[in-house]
Amino acid sequence: MPLNERIYKIEQLLKNRTVVPFSLMQERTEASRASLNRDLQFMRDRLRMPIVFDKDLGGYRLDGGGGKPVQTELPGLWFNDTEIHALLTMQQLISGLDRGGLLGPHLKPLMARLKELLGSADNSANEVSRRVRVLGVQVRNLPLANFAAVGSALLRRKRLHIRYHARYNDQPSEREVSPQRLVYYRDNWYLDGWCHLRNDIRSFAVDAIERIEILESRAKDILEKELDEVLGAGYGIFSGKDVKWAKLRFTPERARWVASERWHSKQKGSFEPDGSYLLEVPFSHPQELIMDILRHGAAVEVVGPASLRKQVEAEAIAIAAQYGC
C-alpha cells in the first residue's frame, strides 16, 4: 500500500476513535511494524500531527495538550489513491473542456500536489493523462480577460458595458447587460443576461465581446424560471418565446444513432413501422437547427412545419448548385 494511502487510513482511524491500538493500524494499513513506526514518526515530524501513545489506554491517540483530544486535519491536500485518481481524471476532463486556458492556471497547483501524493513509481498520474481524452470541436478563441470580467461581474452582481459583435448580421453594438449566468454549450461559453438596450433577455457569445467594462451599478436579477422559459424554450443556445415544433424523419440506418441523442430537453421521438425515426423538437430561430439537419444530409427529411422545410430545401438546392447539379 502506498505511503499516502497508509497516512490517510491512519489519520481516519485517529479521528474516528478515542484510541487506536498498534495492531489495528497494522491490520488496516497492511504495513510492517517498522514501516508503521516510520509512518507515525513522519506524521508527527513532517505533518505536525499531535500523535501520542497512551500507555493506560494501550494505543495511539491525538492529543491537543493537557490530555485533551484534538480535532485535526492533514495539512494541505491529502487523499487516498481512489480519490486522487478520480481527481486526476476530472482534471483531464476539465482540461479537455478548457480550450481557452481559463482554468488551467488555477488547476496547476492542485494537480502538482495530487501527482506528488500519488507518486511516480507506477506512473499512475501519467497513465490517467494518457488514457483519458476529451476532444472539442468547433472551438472558438476566448480572451481570458473577457471571461474573467464576465465571471467577476456575474458573482458580484454588477452590470457590464460591452461592445458586442453579432455574427448573424456582422454588426457591432454597444450594450449594457445585467449578467445572469454563464453557460458552456458545444465547447464554447455564453452569457445569459438582461439586455438593457433591447429591454429583454438575451444570450451573448463571450468570444464575440470585443470590449468589456464592469460597471458599479447593481445588476437586474431575473428569475431562473423566466430565463429557462425564454432561453430554454427552443432549440439551440439562441432561442426565444415564439416556439414552433420541427418534425424530422430519419432513415432506419440513421435512426440507430439519432434515437439515443438528446437534441432538446422537451423533444419527442418515436419509431415508425418501417424502422425510421420521427423526432420532434421545439425551435424559435431556425439557423442552428438547420445546420444540424443538413449534417445528416439525405438521411433526414423535414416533415414540418412548411416554413422550415422550405428553408432546408433552399439550402439543399444552393448546395447542389455549387456542385453543378
N, C-alpha and C positions, 0 to 999 in steps of 0.2 A: 504494500500500500504506500503511495507517495507521501512525502512529508506533509504537504498541505492538507491531505485528506486526514492524516493522523491528528494533526493540530486541530482541525475542525471538529473531529469526533471528541477529542479530549476537552475542548472548550465547551461543547454541548453537554457533556457529562457533568462538568464542574458547575455549569449554570443551572442545570436541572435537578441536581442532588445536593443535599447538605454535605455529604462526604462521599468520596469515591475511592474504593479500595484499589490498590495497585493491580490486583488480579483482574478486576473488571476492566480497567484500562487496557490491559494486555489482551483480554478477550475481544474487546470492541475494535482495537486497532490492529490486531494480529501482528504485534511487534515483539521483538525480543526484549528481555529485561534491560540490556544495555541501550538499545535504540530508544526505548521508552524513557529511560533516565535522561538521555540526551535531549529528547523532545521536551521534557519538563524543564530542563535547565535552559533550553532555548526560549521557551515561553516566559520564563522568569527574567532572563537577562536581556533578551532582544525585544520581546513583545511587552515587557513590563507588566506581566500579569501576576498579581499577588497570590501565588500558589504556595500553600504551606502544607506540611504533613502534620496531622493531628494524631498524636500517639494515643490519646484517650479514646478517640473515635475509630482509630485504626485505618485511616485513609487520608486522601488529599482533599483540600477544600480551598475556596477563595476567601482571603482574609483582608478586610479593609482597615485593620488596625484595632487593637483592643479586643481581639477575638470576635469582632462583629463580621457577619457575612457581607459581601460586597457584590453589587451588580456591575459587571464589566463587559466590555466588548473588545474583540480583537481590533487592534489599531488598523486603520486603513480599510482596504477591501480584502475579505478573506472568505473564500467559498470552497465547497467541496468540488471534486472533479466533475460531477454531473452538472452542477450549476455553472462551472467555468465553461464547459463545452457548450452548454445552452447559450451562454452569453456570447461566446465567440461565434456561434452560428448566427445569432441575432445580429452581431456586428457585420458579418458578411452580407446578410440580407439588407441591412441598413445601407451598407456601402454600395450595394447594387442599386438601391433606390436613390442614393445621394449623389446624383450625377453632377450637381453644381458644386460639390465640395462644401456644402453648407454645414454639415455635421462633423465632418472629418476632424477638424482641429479640436473639437470638444471630446471626441471619442478616443483620440490617440493616447492620452494618459491612462485612461481606463483599460484600453486594450493592452498596453505595455505591462500594466500591473497584472492583468489576468494571465498573460503569457509567462510572466515571471513566476507566478504562483503555480501554474500548470507544469512548468518545467519543460526542458527541451530534450530529455533523454529519448523519448519516443516520437519526437517531432509532432506532438498532438495538435498544437496550435497551427502549425503549417499544414497539417493534414486537413483541418477544418477549412482553411483558406483554399486548399487545392480541390476539395471535394464539393464545395458549395459555390454555386454561380447564380447570379441574378442578372439577366440581360435586358437592358432597357431598349426601347425602340422609339424613334421619332422624338428624341430628347432635345430640347432647345436650351441654349446657353442662358444662364440666370445669374445676373450680377449679385454677389454676396451682399453688397451694401444695401441693395433694394430689399432683399429678403430679410435682412436684419432690421431694417427700418419698419417694414410691414409687421414683423413679429413684435417689435417693441411697442408700436402704436396699438396693436391688437390687444396686448396684455395690459397696457397702461390705460386703455380705453381713451385714446386720443384720436383726433381726426387727422387725415392725411390730405395734403395737396399734391396731386400727381399730374404729370404730363403723360397722357396715355395714347399710344399709337394703335388704333383699332385696325386689325388686319383685314376685316371684311370690306372696308371701304378705303383703306390705306390713308386714313386721315387722323392727324393728332388732335387732341383736345385737352383743355385744362379742366380738371375735376377736383372737387372737394368730396372726400369719401369718409364715411364712418365705417371702419373695418369691423366685420362681424366674426369671420372665421377663415382659416387657411385650409385649402382642400388640395390633396395630392391626387391627381387624376391623369391616367395614361402617361406616367413618367414626367409630368410637369405640374407646377404649382399655380393655383388660382386663389384669388382673394374674393370672397363673398362680402359684399358691403352695401351700405345705403349710399347711393349717388345723390348728392345734394343738387347737382346740375339737372339731372333727369327727375329728381324727386321720386325715386323708385329704387327697388332692389336690383343690383347688377352683379355680375361676376367678371373679374378682370384677370387676364393672364399676367402673372407677376413679371415674366420676362419681357412683356410689352410695355412696361412702365419705363419711360425714358428719363424722367426726373421725379424725385420724391422729396417731400418735406413733412416732418412731423409738426403738427400744429398744437397749440396749447388748449384749444377749445375741446370740450368734452364730446366724445363720440355719441351719436344717437344709437340707442340699443334697440335691436329688432328681435322679437321672439323667434326662437329656433323653429317653432312650428310654422311661422309665417315664411321664414327662409325656405323651408322644405316645400311648402305649398307652391312657391314660385320657382325655385331653382331645381327642385326635385320632381316637379310635375311631369316634365317632358324628357325626351331622350337627349343625352349628352350634357356637357357642362354648361352650355349656354341655352337654357330652356326658358320657359315663360308660362304665363297663365292661360294663353289661348291654346288649348290642348286638342290635338286630333289623334286618331289611332291609326297606325300603319299596320296593314296586313301583308305579311310576306310569306310566300310559299317556297320552301326549299326542296330540292330534289331528294329522293331517298338516299342517295350517296352522301350528299352534304348534310342531311338530317342527322347522321351519326355524330357529327361534331356540334352542330348548332343546338340540338335538343338539350345538351348539357351546358350550354353557355348562358351567362346572365347578362342580358342587354339592358334591362331596366328592372327596378325592384317590383314594379307592378305588371310586368309582362305576363302574357298568357300564351300557352303553347299546347298544341295537340297534333297527334299523328293522324293522317288520313288513310283511307283503305289501301291506297297504292304504295304506302310507305313514305310519302312526302310529309313534310313537317310545316304546319302553319303557325307562324309566330306573329303575335300582336303586341306592339309596343306603343306607348304614348309619345308624342313629339309636339314641339311647338315650332322651333326653327329647324327646317329640314336639312341644312347644309351637312352637318356631321352625320346624320342618319344616311343621307345619300352616299357619302364616301364609304360608309360601312356596307351599304348594299352593293355598291359597284365592286368591292373587293371580292365578292362572291361570283362575279361575272354571270354567266348563263345558268348558274346553279340556283339562282333565286329569281322569283318573279314578284313584282309589286302587284298585289291584288287590289289594294285600295289604300287611301282614297284616290280618286281620279287625278287630283292635282299633283300628288306625289308620283303617281305612275307616269304622268306626262313629263315631269321634271327628270325622272330617271331615264325615260325614253329619249328625251332630248340629249342628255349626256351620252347615252349609248350611241346615238346617231352621230354626234360630234366626234366620238372616239373612232367610230368606223370610218368617218370621212378622213381622219388623219392618216389612216392606213390605206386610203384609196378604195374603200369598199362602197 
